[in-house]
Amino acid sequence: MDELLKAVADKTGLPADKAQGAIEAVLDFLKDKLPEPIAAQLENFIGGGDGDSREGGGIGDLLDKGKGMLGGLMGGDE
């Protein structure tokens, strides 16, 4: 989560506490909209605390997968 927090703070210029709030809002939104099995995986991954994937992909891999899923839902190529 620290890696994601730093990335959001760096890219948006938000202080860490505001970036944390933004991340939590997005995660809550995604958990509400995604099918339960996917939402649970997202919670488990982000809930790891240090931002490292248990399978080695890290936050960047999660974000890439998320973009691919969202692209597929929206009719994109990914």
PDB file of N, CA, C and O in Angstrom, chain B, residues numbered from 101:
ATOM      1  N   MET B 101       0.823  -1.187   0.000  1.00  0.00           N
ATOM      2  CA  MET B 101       0.000   0.000   0.000  1.00  0.00           C
ATOM      3  C   MET B 101       0.867   1.250   0.000  1.00  0.00           C
ATOM      4  O   MET B 101       0.480   2.270  -0.569  1.00  0.00           O
ATOM      5  N   ASP B 102       2.029   1.185   0.628  1.00  0.00           N
ATOM      6  CA  ASP B 102       2.910   2.353   0.675  1.00  0.00           C
ATOM      7  C   ASP B 102       3.340   2.786  -0.722  1.00  0.00           C
ATOM      8  O   ASP B 102       3.436   3.979  -1.010  1.00  0.00           O
ATOM      9  N   GLU B 103       3.597   1.808  -1.584  1.00  0.00           N
ATOM     10  CA  GLU B 103       4.008   2.120  -2.957  1.00  0.00           C
ATOM     11  C   GLU B 103       2.889   2.855  -3.698  1.00  0.00           C
ATOM     12  O   GLU B 103       3.143   3.829  -4.407  1.00  0.00           O
ATOM     13  N   LEU B 104       1.669   2.391  -3.533  1.00  0.00           N
ATOM     14  CA  LEU B 104       0.517   3.033  -4.161  1.00  0.00           C
ATOM     15  C   LEU B 104       0.301   4.427  -3.581  1.00  0.00           C
ATOM     16  O   LEU B 104       0.044   5.375  -4.323  1.00  0.00           O
ATOM     17  N   LEU B 105       0.402   4.555  -2.275  1.00  0.00           N
ATOM     18  CA  LEU B 105       0.235   5.850  -1.614  1.00  0.00           C
ATOM     19  C   LEU B 105       1.254   6.855  -2.134  1.00  0.00           C
ATOM     20  O   LEU B 105       0.907   7.998  -2.430  1.00  0.00           O
ATOM     21  N   LYS B 106       2.502   6.436  -2.245  1.00  0.00           N
ATOM     22  CA  LYS B 106       3.550   7.322  -2.756  1.00  0.00           C
ATOM     23  C   LYS B 106       3.270   7.717  -4.203  1.00  0.00           C
ATOM     24  O   LYS B 106       3.433   8.880  -4.572  1.00  0.00           O
ATOM     25  N   ALA B 107       2.852   6.761  -5.017  1.00  0.00           N
ATOM     26  CA  ALA B 107       2.567   7.051  -6.426  1.00  0.00           C
ATOM     27  C   ALA B 107       1.426   8.059  -6.557  1.00  0.00           C
ATOM     28  O   ALA B 107       1.515   8.993  -7.355  1.00  0.00           O
ATOM     29  N   VAL B 108       0.366   7.882  -5.790  1.00  0.00           N
ATOM     30  CA  VAL B 108      -0.771   8.806  -5.854  1.00  0.00           C
ATOM     31  C   VAL B 108      -0.353  10.187  -5.368  1.00  0.00           C
ATOM     32  O   VAL B 108      -0.684  11.193  -5.996  1.00  0.00           O
ATOM     33  N   ALA B 109       0.368  10.242  -4.260  1.00  0.00           N
ATOM     34  CA  ALA B 109       0.815  11.533  -3.723  1.00  0.00           C
ATOM     35  C   ALA B 109       1.738  12.242  -4.713  1.00  0.00           C
ATOM     36  O   ALA B 109       1.608  13.446  -4.931  1.00  0.00           O
ATOM     37  N   ASP B 110       2.665  11.502  -5.307  1.00  0.00           N
ATOM     38  CA  ASP B 110       3.603  12.101  -6.266  1.00  0.00           C
ATOM     39  C   ASP B 110       2.897  12.615  -7.512  1.00  0.00           C
ATOM     40  O   ASP B 110       3.189  13.714  -7.982  1.00  0.00           O
ATOM     41  N   LYS B 111       1.976  11.836  -8.046  1.00  0.00           N
ATOM     42  CA  LYS B 111       1.322  12.207  -9.308  1.00  0.00           C
ATOM     43  C   LYS B 111       0.262  13.285  -9.148  1.00  0.00           C
ATOM     44  O   LYS B 111      -0.019  14.032 -10.085  1.00  0.00           O
ATOM     45  N   THR B 112      -0.328  13.365  -7.954  1.00  0.00           N
ATOM     46  CA  THR B 112      -1.398  14.346  -7.760  1.00  0.00           C
ATOM     47  C   THR B 112      -0.962  15.571  -6.977  1.00  0.00           C
ATOM     48  O   THR B 112      -1.628  16.606  -7.012  1.00  0.00           O
ATOM     49  N   GLY B 113       0.158  15.456  -6.270  1.00  0.00           N
ATOM     50  CA  GLY B 113       0.599  16.552  -5.420  1.00  0.00           C
ATOM     51  C   GLY B 113      -0.159  16.622  -4.103  1.00  0.00           C
ATOM     52  O   GLY B 113       0.007  17.573  -3.340  1.00  0.00           O
ATOM     53  N   LEU B 114      -0.990  15.620  -3.832  1.00  0.00           N
ATOM     54  CA  LEU B 114      -1.751  15.587  -2.582  1.00  0.00           C
ATOM     55  C   LEU B 114      -0.840  15.199  -1.422  1.00  0.00           C
ATOM     56  O   LEU B 114       0.093  14.415  -1.600  1.00  0.00           O
ATOM     57  N   PRO B 115      -1.106  15.745  -0.231  1.00  0.00           N
ATOM     58  CA  PRO B 115      -0.383  15.251   0.948  1.00  0.00           C
ATOM     59  C   PRO B 115      -0.789  13.800   1.214  1.00  0.00           C
ATOM     60  O   PRO B 115      -1.837  13.348   0.754  1.00  0.00           O
ATOM     61  N   ALA B 116       0.039  13.085   1.950  1.00  0.00           N
ATOM     62  CA  ALA B 116      -0.173  11.651   2.163  1.00  0.00           C
ATOM     63  C   ALA B 116      -1.552  11.335   2.738  1.00  0.00           C
ATOM     64  O   ALA B 116      -2.177  10.355   2.333  1.00  0.00           O
ATOM     65  N   ASP B 117      -2.037  12.152   3.679  1.00  0.00           N
ATOM     66  CA  ASP B 117      -3.341  11.844   4.277  1.00  0.00           C
ATOM     67  C   ASP B 117      -4.477  11.995   3.269  1.00  0.00           C
ATOM     68  O   ASP B 117      -5.443  11.231   3.303  1.00  0.00           O
ATOM     69  N   LYS B 118      -4.367  12.969   2.378  1.00  0.00           N
ATOM     70  CA  LYS B 118      -5.396  13.153   1.340  1.00  0.00           C
ATOM     71  C   LYS B 118      -5.288  12.051   0.283  1.00  0.00           C
ATOM     72  O   LYS B 118      -6.304  11.552  -0.202  1.00  0.00           O
ATOM     73  N   ALA B 119      -4.064  11.674  -0.072  1.00  0.00           N
ATOM     74  CA  ALA B 119      -3.865  10.588  -1.032  1.00  0.00           C
ATOM     75  C   ALA B 119      -4.431   9.285  -0.471  1.00  0.00           C
ATOM     76  O   ALA B 119      -5.038   8.504  -1.204  1.00  0.00           O
ATOM     77  N   GLN B 120      -4.234   9.052   0.825  1.00  0.00           N
ATOM     78  CA  GLN B 120      -4.774   7.856   1.476  1.00  0.00           C
ATOM     79  C   GLN B 120      -6.298   7.840   1.368  1.00  0.00           C
ATOM     80  O   GLN B 120      -6.894   6.804   1.075  1.00  0.00           O
ATOM     81  N   GLY B 121      -6.918   8.985   1.604  1.00  0.00           N
ATOM     82  CA  GLY B 121      -8.371   9.083   1.487  1.00  0.00           C
ATOM     83  C   GLY B 121      -8.845   8.809   0.074  1.00  0.00           C
ATOM     84  O   GLY B 121      -9.866   8.150  -0.127  1.00  0.00           O
ATOM     85  N   ALA B 122      -8.103   9.315  -0.912  1.00  0.00           N
ATOM     86  CA  ALA B 122      -8.462   9.078  -2.312  1.00  0.00           C
ATOM     87  C   ALA B 122      -8.363   7.592  -2.652  1.00  0.00           C
ATOM     88  O   ALA B 122      -9.237   7.040  -3.320  1.00  0.00           O
ATOM     89  N   ILE B 123      -7.305   6.959  -2.192  1.00  0.00           N
ATOM     90  CA  ILE B 123      -7.118   5.527  -2.445  1.00  0.00           C
ATOM     91  C   ILE B 123      -8.253   4.732  -1.817  1.00  0.00           C
ATOM     92  O   ILE B 123      -8.815   3.837  -2.448  1.00  0.00           O
ATOM     93  N   GLU B 124      -8.587   5.060  -0.574  1.00  0.00           N
ATOM     94  CA  GLU B 124      -9.663   4.344   0.107  1.00  0.00           C
ATOM     95  C   GLU B 124     -10.999   4.533  -0.606  1.00  0.00           C
ATOM     96  O   GLU B 124     -11.795   3.598  -0.693  1.00  0.00           O
ATOM     97  N   ALA B 125     -11.246   5.730  -1.112  1.00  0.00           N
ATOM     98  CA  ALA B 125     -12.495   5.981  -1.841  1.00  0.00           C
ATOM     99  C   ALA B 125     -12.562   5.136  -3.109  1.00  0.00           C
ATOM    100  O   ALA B 125     -13.604   4.558  -3.420  1.00  0.00           O
ATOM    101  N   VAL B 126     -11.453   5.064  -3.838  1.00  0.00           N
ATOM    102  CA  VAL B 126     -11.413   4.264  -5.070  1.00  0.00           C
ATOM    103  C   VAL B 126     -11.580   2.782  -4.741  1.00  0.00           C
ATOM    104  O   VAL B 126     -12.336   2.078  -5.410  1.00  0.00           O
ATOM    105  N   LEU B 127     -10.877   2.308  -3.713  1.00  0.00           N
ATOM    106  CA  LEU B 127     -10.997   0.898  -3.340  1.00  0.00           C
ATOM    107  C   LEU B 127     -12.418   0.551  -2.907  1.00  0.00           C
ATOM    108  O   LEU B 127     -12.943  -0.497  -3.282  1.00  0.00           O
ATOM    109  N   ASP B 128     -13.040   1.423  -2.125  1.00  0.00           N
ATOM    110  CA  ASP B 128     -14.428   1.180  -1.721  1.00  0.00           C
ATOM    111  C   ASP B 128     -15.348   1.123  -2.938  1.00  0.00           C
ATOM    112  O   ASP B 128     -16.232   0.270  -3.015  1.00  0.00           O
ATOM    113  N   PHE B 129     -15.136   2.031  -3.884  1.00  0.00           N
ATOM    114  CA  PHE B 129     -15.936   2.044  -5.105  1.00  0.00           C
ATOM    115  C   PHE B 129     -15.751   0.740  -5.874  1.00  0.00           C
ATOM    116  O   PHE B 129     -16.725   0.111  -6.287  1.00  0.00           O
ATOM    117  N   LEU B 130     -14.486   0.335  -6.066  1.00  0.00           N
ATOM    118  CA  LEU B 130     -14.213  -0.888  -6.814  1.00  0.00           C
ATOM    119  C   LEU B 130     -14.793  -2.111  -6.116  1.00  0.00           C
ATOM    120  O   LEU B 130     -15.374  -2.978  -6.770  1.00  0.00           O
ATOM    121  N   LYS B 131     -14.645  -2.192  -4.803  1.00  0.00           N
ATOM    122  CA  LYS B 131     -15.180  -3.340  -4.065  1.00  0.00           C
ATOM    123  C   LYS B 131     -16.696  -3.415  -4.186  1.00  0.00           C
ATOM    124  O   LYS B 131     -17.272  -4.502  -4.192  1.00  0.00           O
ATOM    125  N   ASP B 132     -17.336  -2.260  -4.281  1.00  0.00           N
ATOM    126  CA  ASP B 132     -18.788  -2.221  -4.426  1.00  0.00           C
ATOM    127  C   ASP B 132     -19.229  -2.634  -5.831  1.00  0.00           C
ATOM    128  O   ASP B 132     -20.288  -3.239  -5.993  1.00  0.00           O
ATOM    129  N   LYS B 133     -18.431  -2.315  -6.839  1.00  0.00           N
ATOM    130  CA  LYS B 133     -18.820  -2.542  -8.233  1.00  0.00           C
ATOM    131  C   LYS B 133     -18.335  -3.869  -8.810  1.00  0.00           C
ATOM    132  O   LYS B 133     -18.971  -4.423  -9.707  1.00  0.00           O
ATOM    133  N   LEU B 134     -17.213  -4.382  -8.304  1.00  0.00           N
ATOM    134  CA  LEU B 134     -16.647  -5.610  -8.862  1.00  0.00           C
ATOM    135  C   LEU B 134     -17.367  -6.842  -8.324  1.00  0.00           C
ATOM    136  O   LEU B 134     -17.932  -6.805  -7.230  1.00  0.00           O
ATOM    137  N   PRO B 135     -17.349  -7.931  -9.088  1.00  0.00           N
ATOM    138  CA  PRO B 135     -17.893  -9.190  -8.572  1.00  0.00           C
ATOM    139  C   PRO B 135     -17.139  -9.601  -7.301  1.00  0.00           C
ATOM    140  O   PRO B 135     -15.945  -9.332  -7.174  1.00  0.00           O
ATOM    141  N   GLU B 136     -17.823 -10.240  -6.382  1.00  0.00           N
ATOM    142  CA  GLU B 136     -17.268 -10.595  -5.075  1.00  0.00           C
ATOM    143  C   GLU B 136     -15.898 -11.272  -5.139  1.00  0.00           C
ATOM    144  O   GLU B 136     -15.000 -10.866  -4.402  1.00  0.00           O
ATOM    145  N   PRO B 137     -15.694 -12.291  -5.990  1.00  0.00           N
ATOM    146  CA  PRO B 137     -14.376 -12.941  -6.000  1.00  0.00           C
ATOM    147  C   PRO B 137     -13.238 -11.976  -6.360  1.00  0.00           C
ATOM    148  O   PRO B 137     -12.147 -12.058  -5.796  1.00  0.00           O
ATOM    149  N   ILE B 138     -13.494 -11.084  -7.280  1.00  0.00           N
ATOM    150  CA  ILE B 138     -12.467 -10.118  -7.681  1.00  0.00           C
ATOM    151  C   ILE B 138     -12.276  -9.082  -6.583  1.00  0.00           C
ATOM    152  O   ILE B 138     -11.145  -8.708  -6.276  1.00  0.00           O
ATOM    153  N   ALA B 139     -13.360  -8.618  -5.994  1.00  0.00           N
ATOM    154  CA  ALA B 139     -13.273  -7.642  -4.905  1.00  0.00           C
ATOM    155  C   ALA B 139     -12.488  -8.222  -3.729  1.00  0.00           C
ATOM    156  O   ALA B 139     -11.695  -7.516  -3.108  1.00  0.00           O
ATOM    157  N   ALA B 140     -12.702  -9.493  -3.422  1.00  0.00           N
ATOM    158  CA  ALA B 140     -11.977 -10.132  -2.327  1.00  0.00           C
ATOM    159  C   ALA B 140     -10.487 -10.221  -2.636  1.00  0.00           C
ATOM    160  O   ALA B 140      -9.656 -10.015  -1.752  1.00  0.00           O
ATOM    161  N   GLN B 141     -10.145 -10.526  -3.882  1.00  0.00           N
ATOM    162  CA  GLN B 141      -8.738 -10.572  -4.264  1.00  0.00           C
ATOM    163  C   GLN B 141      -8.104  -9.197  -4.141  1.00  0.00           C
ATOM    164  O   GLN B 141      -6.967  -9.077  -3.687  1.00  0.00           O
ATOM    165  N   LEU B 142      -8.819  -8.175  -4.535  1.00  0.00           N
ATOM    166  CA  LEU B 142      -8.321  -6.808  -4.419  1.00  0.00           C
ATOM    167  C   LEU B 142      -8.074  -6.472  -2.953  1.00  0.00           C
ATOM    168  O   LEU B 142      -7.026  -5.925  -2.610  1.00  0.00           O
ATOM    169  N   GLU B 143      -9.015  -6.792  -2.102  1.00  0.00           N
ATOM    170  CA  GLU B 143      -8.877  -6.532  -0.662  1.00  0.00           C
ATOM    171  C   GLU B 143      -7.677  -7.276  -0.091  1.00  0.00           C
ATOM    172  O   GLU B 143      -6.904  -6.704   0.678  1.00  0.00           O
ATOM    173  N   ASN B 144      -7.513  -8.540  -0.456  1.00  0.00           N
ATOM    174  CA  ASN B 144      -6.382  -9.324   0.039  1.00  0.00           C
ATOM    175  C   ASN B 144      -5.060  -8.746  -0.433  1.00  0.00           C
ATOM    176  O   ASN B 144      -4.100  -8.687   0.336  1.00  0.00           O
ATOM    177  N   PHE B 145      -5.000  -8.325  -1.670  1.00  0.00           N
ATOM    178  CA  PHE B 145      -3.761  -7.785  -2.217  1.00  0.00           C
ATOM    179  C   PHE B 145      -3.401  -6.473  -1.550  1.00  0.00           C
ATOM    180  O   PHE B 145      -2.281  -6.310  -1.066  1.00  0.00           O
ATOM    181  N   ILE B 146      -4.325  -5.545  -1.517  1.00  0.00           N
ATOM    182  CA  ILE B 146      -4.064  -4.234  -0.935  1.00  0.00           C
ATOM    183  C   ILE B 146      -3.880  -4.353   0.572  1.00  0.00           C
ATOM    184  O   ILE B 146      -3.078  -3.622   1.155  1.00  0.00           O
ATOM    185  N   GLY B 147      -4.597  -5.246   1.197  1.00  0.00           N
ATOM    186  CA  GLY B 147      -4.495  -5.428   2.640  1.00  0.00           C
ATOM    187  C   GLY B 147      -3.167  -5.984   3.099  1.00  0.00           C
ATOM    188  O   GLY B 147      -2.924  -6.078   4.302  1.00  0.00           O
ATOM    189  N   GLY B 148      -2.293  -6.357   2.161  1.00  0.00           N
ATOM    190  CA  GLY B 148      -0.986  -6.895   2.508  1.00  0.00           C
ATOM    191  C   GLY B 148      -0.106  -5.919   3.249  1.00  0.00           C
ATOM    192  O   GLY B 148       0.822  -6.342   3.938  1.00  0.00           O
ATOM    193  N   GLY B 149      -0.364  -4.614   3.133  1.00  0.00           N
ATOM    194  CA  GLY B 149       0.332  -3.629   3.921  1.00  0.00           C
ATOM    195  C   GLY B 149       1.536  -3.018   3.264  1.00  0.00           C
ATOM    196  O   GLY B 149       1.680  -1.796   3.302  1.00  0.00           O
ATOM    197  N   ASP B 150       2.422  -3.801   2.659  1.00  0.00           N
ATOM    198  CA  ASP B 150       3.646  -3.217   2.137  1.00  0.00           C
ATOM    199  C   ASP B 150       3.623  -3.009   0.636  1.00  0.00           C
ATOM    200  O   ASP B 150       4.607  -2.534   0.068  1.00  0.00           O
ATOM    201  N   GLY B 151       2.528  -3.351  -0.018  1.00  0.00           N
ATOM    202  CA  GLY B 151       2.409  -3.100  -1.443  1.00  0.00           C
ATOM    203  C   GLY B 151       2.985  -4.184  -2.323  1.00  0.00           C
ATOM    204  O   GLY B 151       2.913  -4.082  -3.548  1.00  0.00           O
ATOM    205  N   ASP B 152       3.559  -5.227  -1.727  1.00  0.00           N
ATOM    206  CA  ASP B 152       4.130  -6.300  -2.528  1.00  0.00           C
ATOM    207  C   ASP B 152       3.096  -7.384  -2.752  1.00  0.00           C
ATOM    208  O   ASP B 152       2.366  -7.761  -1.836  1.00  0.00           O
ATOM    209  N   SER B 153       3.042  -7.876  -3.963  1.00  0.00           N
ATOM    210  CA  SER B 153       2.125  -8.958  -4.280  1.00  0.00           C
ATOM    211  C   SER B 153       2.653 -10.259  -3.705  1.00  0.00           C
ATOM    212  O   SER B 153       3.862 -10.485  -3.680  1.00  0.00           O
ATOM    213  N   ARG B 154       1.764 -11.103  -3.251  1.00  0.00           N
ATOM    214  CA  ARG B 154       2.176 -12.415  -2.772  1.00  0.00           C
ATOM    215  C   ARG B 154       2.672 -13.278  -3.929  1.00  0.00           C
ATOM    216  O   ARG B 154       3.348 -14.285  -3.718  1.00  0.00           O
ATOM    217  N   GLU B 155       2.338 -12.881  -5.134  1.00  0.00           N
ATOM    218  CA  GLU B 155       2.773 -13.639  -6.301  1.00  0.00           C
ATOM    219  C   GLU B 155       3.811 -12.884  -7.106  1.00  0.00           C
ATOM    220  O   GLU B 155       4.138 -13.287  -8.222  1.00  0.00           O
ATOM    221  N   GLY B 156       4.336 -11.790  -6.560  1.00  0.00           N
ATOM    222  CA  GLY B 156       5.464 -11.127  -7.178  1.00  0.00           C
ATOM    223  C   GLY B 156       5.168  -9.977  -8.106  1.00  0.00           C
ATOM    224  O   GLY B 156       6.110  -9.367  -8.611  1.00  0.00           O
ATOM    225  N   GLY B 157       3.907  -9.636  -8.367  1.00  0.00           N
ATOM    226  CA  GLY B 157       3.618  -8.601  -9.340  1.00  0.00           C
ATOM    227  C   GLY B 157       3.669  -7.186  -8.819  1.00  0.00           C
ATOM    228  O   GLY B 157       3.980  -6.271  -9.581  1.00  0.00           O
ATOM    229  N   GLY B 158       3.377  -6.971  -7.562  1.00  0.00           N
ATOM    230  CA  GLY B 158       3.383  -5.636  -6.994  1.00  0.00           C
ATOM    231  C   GLY B 158       2.202  -4.802  -7.461  1.00  0.00           C
ATOM    232  O   GLY B 158       1.340  -5.269  -8.206  1.00  0.00           O
ATOM    233  N   ILE B 159       2.185  -3.570  -7.010  1.00  0.00           N
ATOM    234  CA  ILE B 159       1.095  -2.649  -7.326  1.00  0.00           C
ATOM    235  C   ILE B 159       0.997  -2.407  -8.826  1.00  0.00           C
ATOM    236  O   ILE B 159      -0.106  -2.359  -9.371  1.00  0.00           O
ATOM    237  N   GLY B 160       2.128  -2.254  -9.496  1.00  0.00           N
ATOM    238  CA  GLY B 160       2.096  -2.003 -10.940  1.00  0.00           C
ATOM    239  C   GLY B 160       1.380  -3.107 -11.688  1.00  0.00           C
ATOM    240  O   GLY B 160       0.614  -2.842 -12.614  1.00  0.00           O
ATOM    241  N   ASP B 161       1.628  -4.349 -11.290  1.00  0.00           N
ATOM    242  CA  ASP B 161       0.971  -5.485 -11.926  1.00  0.00           C
ATOM    243  C   ASP B 161      -0.530  -5.453 -11.657  1.00  0.00           C
ATOM    244  O   ASP B 161      -1.334  -5.727 -12.548  1.00  0.00           O
ATOM    245  N   LEU B 162      -0.902  -5.117 -10.421  1.00  0.00           N
ATOM    246  CA  LEU B 162      -2.320  -5.014 -10.088  1.00  0.00           C
ATOM    247  C   LEU B 162      -2.993  -3.939 -10.924  1.00  0.00           C
ATOM    248  O   LEU B 162      -4.085  -4.146 -11.453  1.00  0.00           O
ATOM    249  N   LEU B 163      -2.341  -2.795 -11.042  1.00  0.00           N
ATOM    250  CA  LEU B 163      -2.923  -1.713 -11.826  1.00  0.00           C
ATOM    251  C   LEU B 163      -3.056  -2.102 -13.296  1.00  0.00           C
ATOM    252  O   LEU B 163      -4.061  -1.785 -13.932  1.00  0.00           O
ATOM    253  N   ASP B 164      -2.050  -2.785 -13.837  1.00  0.00           N
ATOM    254  CA  ASP B 164      -2.136  -3.241 -15.227  1.00  0.00           C
ATOM    255  C   ASP B 164      -3.297  -4.213 -15.416  1.00  0.00           C
ATOM    256  O   ASP B 164      -4.035  -4.125 -16.397  1.00  0.00           O
ATOM    257  N   LYS B 165      -3.453  -5.137 -14.475  1.00  0.00           N
ATOM    258  CA  LYS B 165      -4.563  -6.087 -14.560  1.00  0.00           C
ATOM    259  C   LYS B 165      -5.897  -5.366 -14.452  1.00  0.00           C
ATOM    260  O   LYS B 165      -6.847  -5.689 -15.166  1.00  0.00           O
ATOM    261  N   GLY B 166      -5.963  -4.386 -13.556  1.00  0.00           N
ATOM    262  CA  GLY B 166      -7.192  -3.609 -13.394  1.00  0.00           C
ATOM    263  C   GLY B 166      -7.548  -2.856 -14.653  1.00  0.00           C
ATOM    264  O   GLY B 166      -8.714  -2.812 -15.047  1.00  0.00           O
ATOM    265  N   LYS B 167      -6.538  -2.254 -15.299  1.00  0.00           N
ATOM    266  CA  LYS B 167      -6.793  -1.545 -16.553  1.00  0.00           C
ATOM    267  C   LYS B 167      -7.290  -2.514 -17.611  1.00  0.00           C
ATOM    268  O   LYS B 167      -8.180  -2.184 -18.395  1.00  0.00           O
ATOM    269  N   GLY B 168      -6.715  -3.712 -17.633  1.00  0.00           N
ATOM    270  CA  GLY B 168      -7.151  -4.713 -18.595  1.00  0.00           C
ATOM    271  C   GLY B 168      -8.588  -5.138 -18.357  1.00  0.00           C
ATOM    272  O   GLY B 168      -9.368  -5.275 -19.300  1.00  0.00           O
ATOM    273  N   MET B 169      -8.941  -5.347 -17.081  1.00  0.00           N
ATOM    274  CA  MET B 169     -10.318  -5.735 -16.758  1.00  0.00           C
ATOM    275  C   MET B 169     -11.288  -4.620 -17.107  1.00  0.00           C
ATOM    276  O   MET B 169     -12.341  -4.868 -17.696  1.00  0.00           O
ATOM    277  N   LEU B 170     -10.936  -3.391 -16.745  1.00  0.00           N
ATOM    278  CA  LEU B 170     -11.825  -2.272 -17.034  1.00  0.00           C
ATOM    279  C   LEU B 170     -11.944  -2.044 -18.528  1.00  0.00           C
ATOM    280  O   LEU B 170     -13.022  -1.718 -19.023  1.00  0.00           O
ATOM    281  N   GLY B 171     -10.839  -2.213 -19.254  1.00  0.00           N
ATOM    282  CA  GLY B 171     -10.891  -2.079 -20.704  1.00  0.00           C
ATOM    283  C   GLY B 171     -11.826  -3.107 -21.311  1.00  0.00           C
ATOM    284  O   GLY B 171     -12.583  -2.799 -22.232  1.00  0.00           O
ATOM    285  N   GLY B 172     -11.775  -4.328 -20.797  1.00  0.00           N
ATOM    286  CA  GLY B 172     -12.660  -5.372 -21.284  1.00  0.00           C
ATOM    287  C   GLY B 172     -14.118  -5.079 -20.976  1.00  0.00           C
ATOM    288  O   GLY B 172     -14.998  -5.335 -21.798  1.00  0.00           O
ATOM    289  N   LEU B 173     -14.368  -4.543 -19.789  1.00  0.00           N
ATOM    290  CA  LEU B 173     -15.741  -4.203 -19.414  1.00  0.00           C
ATOM    291  C   LEU B 173     -16.287  -3.064 -20.250  1.00  0.00           C
ATOM    292  O   LEU B 173     -17.487  -3.007 -20.521  1.00  0.00           O
ATOM    293  N   MET B 174     -15.408  -2.153 -20.660  1.00  0.00           N
ATOM    294  CA  MET B 174     -15.825  -0.982 -21.417  1.00  0.00           C
ATOM    295  C   MET B 174     -15.725  -1.203 -22.928  1.00  0.00           C
ATOM    296  O   MET B 174     -15.977  -0.288 -23.712  1.00  0.00           O
ATOM    297  N   GLY B 175     -15.356  -2.418 -23.330  1.00  0.00           N
ATOM    298  CA  GLY B 175     -15.287  -2.718 -24.750  1.00  0.00           C
ATOM    299  C   GLY B 175     -13.952  -2.380 -25.376  1.00  0.00           C
ATOM    300  O   GLY B 175     -13.842  -2.305 -26.600  1.00  0.00           O
ATOM    301  N   GLY B 176     -12.914  -2.170 -24.538  1.00  0.00           N
ATOM    302  CA  GLY B 176     -11.590  -1.844 -25.056  1.00  0.00           C
ATOM    303  C   GLY B 176     -10.873  -3.076 -25.555  1.00  0.00           C
ATOM    304  O   GLY B 176     -11.400  -4.187 -25.495  1.00  0.00           O
ATOM    305  N   ASP B 177      -9.661  -2.868 -26.049  1.00  0.00           N
ATOM    306  CA  ASP B 177      -8.877  -3.957 -26.614  1.00  0.00           C
ATOM    307  C   ASP B 177      -8.274  -4.862 -25.555  1.00  0.00           C
ATOM    308  O   ASP B 177      -8.011  -6.034 -25.824  1.00  0.00           O
ATOM    309  N   GLU B 178      -8.052  -4.341 -24.357  1.00  0.00           N
ATOM    310  CA  GLU B 178      -7.342  -5.115 -23.343  1.00  0.00           C
ATOM    311  C   GLU B 178      -8.235  -6.098 -22.652  1.00  0.00           C
ATOM    312  O   GLU B 178      -7.784  -6.828 -21.769  1.00  0.00           O
TER     313      GLU B 178
END
